[in-house]
């Protein structure tokens, strides 16, 4: 009986969250793009007062860099030392 109630609860949860799933995904993508810009800002030539703290995040960001610069409308990598295309 408890299994059926839990399954019913999950179904209701999915039913109420379904209309908002796309907007949540778009908001998450926009936050990720802003984070990528903040971390890569020093490499892109934008002064960043927190670059000391974001420098250690660069190796984690490199694997997503290609998808990011394509989404931002740049055909090729804007960085000379990072050629992902």
Steps between C-alpha positions, in 0.01 A plus 500: 500500500778744586667428168183594316468824696863589433456428129183711496688784674781482244242509220336809646838662544588437135158623390537833678865554404467412130384844374796669668772253406602687181513838672711355784739346246531832313565689824766245597666536158508880536656472846760258367582739214543791741723289723710401199536865403608595852758223516635562149478881518868556572599280204254687278648838597229613741640616836384278781574595862440139609734344245727368775212283623365400161839401359489159665164428331638528147594132458143403593355745247710402197292195414185714464673791328426391143124473558503835681676700230274346233191601702637851535525530120876465459589263216855440623661518839570862602809387691829456319636245744183287501401361165208267545364520144 
